[in-house]
Amino acid sequence: MKIAVITGASSGLGREYAVEVSKKRDNIDEIWLIARREDKLRETAQSINKPVRILPLDITDRECVAEYTDLLDELKPEVSLLINNAGFGRLGDFDKLSADDNGGMVRLNCEALTVMTSVTLPFMTEGGEIINTCSIAAFAPNTRMAVYCSTKAYVLSLSKALRSELKGRKINVLAVCPGPMDTEFLPVAGIAPGSSHTFDTLPRVKPAVMAQKSLALSAKKKGVYTNLLFYKFYRVIAKILPHSIVMKMCAT
């Protein structure tokens, strides 16, 4: 049995990934949807025309990861596609955010993604794909999003290194780096209209388009994908200019 595993599948980009995988990946027999909210996962499942396994798990919890690992060991599926989409951010000065928020971003965005990849890889074979949802925030640090940017820089770095390591096994790793999307991410992050001039003026990325294009590029074995010319330009600027200047230009 060939499966796709999608974390953060309850809404937003994760839901779009599930829908797109069900439409475009004929080789996938079953899609495993992972998130904490079972009701939202069931809503996602209703939009999918393939067999679905709903796994209401908190992937920052060791017992939940153990439950997922035990299921892999029991069923021994071939994981053709792993999409690490779960993540969250918080807007605010580091010393004004709670320790739970600052630590929580690291646990979910970095540790959980790393652990999920680690326990899933033994079930991936030649031709497998890993898609890690990163962010334009990975390209340079930014004030008021210090931890979030740092976690996404980790995801980008890990994705590039893993891609190189796994070439011998012919497993591709793609880091997807979208700009802001009008999803639950923004209100959860505390980014309401007027709370950040930068976010108010940035062009929005459509989650459905992001899912479609990144899945297509993953199939073509690409390593990094950034949508919209505006953000491609930002990626170049962040490579050329000192980050101290980039932070002043992009102060949130």
N, C-alpha and C positions, 0 to 999 in steps of 0.2 A: 504494500500500500504506500503510495506516494502522497505526502502531505505538505501543506504550507502552514507555518506557525506564525501568527501575528499577535504581538503584544500591543497593548493600548488600543485594542480593537473596538472599544465601546462607542467611539464618536470621532468626529473630525477626520484627520488624515488616515487614522487606522481603519475607520469604517470604509473610507474610499479605497484603501488598499484591498480590503476584503472583497468588495464589489468588483474591483478590476481584476483581481486574481481569478475570481469565479468566471469572469467573462473571457479572459484571454489565455489562461493557462490550462489547456485541455489535458495536460499530463497529470494534473493534480487530482487525486481521488477524494481528498477530504481536507477541509480547512479547519485548523484549530484556532479558535478565537480566545484570547486571554486578556482579561482586565478584571478589576475588582467588582464592577457593577453588573450583576447577572442580568438585570432587566434591560440594560442598555445593550448587552451582548446579544440578547434575544431579538432586540430590534434590528441589530446589524444582521443577524442570521436570516431574518425575514427578507432581506434584500439580496440574498445569495441563492444561486440556482445550483449549488453543489452540496453534497453532504457536509455537515458542520458539526464540530464538537465544541461545546461551550465549556470553558474552563474559567470560572470566576475565582481568580487567584490574585493575591498581592505578591508580586514577584520580588518585593523587598523582604518578604518573610521567608525564613529558611524552611519552615514546614511546608509552605506552599510550593517552593522550588523542589523540595523533596517529593511532593505529590506529583508534580509534573515529570520529574526524573523517573519515578516509579512507573508512571504510565508509559513513558518511552521504553523502559526496560521490559515492560509486560507486552506491549504491542509490537515493538521493534519495527516501527515504520521507517521508510526512507524519507527523510526530511529534504525535500527538493528546494524549499524556500523558507528562510527564516527572516522575518521582518521585525527588527527591534525598534518598535515605534513608541513604546511607553516612555513618558518623560514629563517634567513640568518645570516651570520657572517662577521666580518671584521678582517683581520690580521693587527696588528700594535700596537705600544705603545698607551696606553690610551690617553695620552696628545697630541698625534700626530693625532689621529682620530678626526673627526668632532663631534660636539655635536649631529648633526642629526644622524650620524651613531651610536654613543653610545646609544642615546635614542631610536633610531629606532629598535635596536636589542631587547631592553626591551619591546617596544610596540608590536612588532610582535611575538617574541619568547615566551613572558610571558603573557602580557596583552591580546592580541588577542586570544591566545590559551585558556586562562581562560574564557574569555567572550563567545567564541564559544561553549565551553563545557557547560557553565552555561545556555545559551539559548537553547541548544539542549537537555539537560538532561530531561526536562519535557516530551519529545516525545520519550523517550527510555523506554522499558519495560523489563521484565525478559528475560534473555538470551542476552541482548544487550552487545556490545563491544565498548570500546574506545581504540584506539591505538594512543599514543603520540610519535611522532618522537623526540627522545632525541639525545644523542651523547655520545661517550666515553669522550668527554670534560666535562661531568657532574661529572666524578669520582674524579677529582682534579682540582684546579685552575691552569692556565698556563699563563705565561707572554706573552705579545703581543696578547693574546686572553682573556683578563681579563673579559670583559663584556660578550662575547659569552659563556665562560665556566660558568659564574655565572648564565646566563639565563637557560642553560641546567641543571645546578644543581637544579634550581627552578622547571623545568619540571619533573625531576626525583623525587624530593621530593613530588610535588603535585600528581604525578601519584600513588606513593605508598600510600599516605594518602587517596586519592579518592578510590583506590582499596579496602582499608579497610572499608571505609564508605559505599560503594555501595554493599558490599557483601550481605547485607540484602535484597537488591533489585535484587540480582543475576545478576548484571552488572559488567563485568570484565574490568579492566584498565591495559593495557600493555605499559610499557615504552620501546621503541626500541632504542638501543644505538649502532649505527654503527660507524665504523671507517671511514676514508676518502673514498669518492666515487668519481669517475671521472664523475661528473655531473656539471651543471652550478654553483653549490655552490662554487667551488674552484675559478674560475675566478671572480665571484662576490665578493668573500672574499678577492681578491687581492693575492691569493696564486698561483703564476705562478712558473714554474720550476726555481729553483735557489733562490726563495724568502725566503724559509725556508728549512733548512737541514732536520729538523724533518719530515716535510710533504713529502719531496723528497724520504725519505727512508722508510716511513711507508707502509705496505702492503695495497692494495686497496680492498675494499668491493664491490661486484657486486650488484647494485640496484635491479635487478630482483630476485636474490637469497635472498636478504634481505626482499623483499616484500613477497615472497613465504613462507619463514620460519617463519617470524613474524606473518603472518596471520594464519598459522597452529598452532603456539603456543598460539595465542590469543584465537583461538577456544578451546584450551585445558585449558584455564583460567590461563595462566602463567602471572607473574607480571613484569619481566624484561628479555629482550633478548639482548645479545651481540654476534655478529657474529665473527668467527675466534678465534682459540685458543690463538693467540697473544694478542688479546684485552680482552679475558676472564682473561688471566694472569695479564694484566695491571689493570683490575678491582680489582683483589685480592691485588695486590701490593699497589694500591691507598688506600685500606682499612687498610693495615698493617703499612705502612711507614708514617712518618709525611709528610704532604703536602709540607713542605719546601724542603724536599729531593726529592720528586716526581717532583717538579717544576724544580729543577736543572737537574734531569735526562732527562726531556722532554722539556727543553727550546727550543722554536721555533725560 
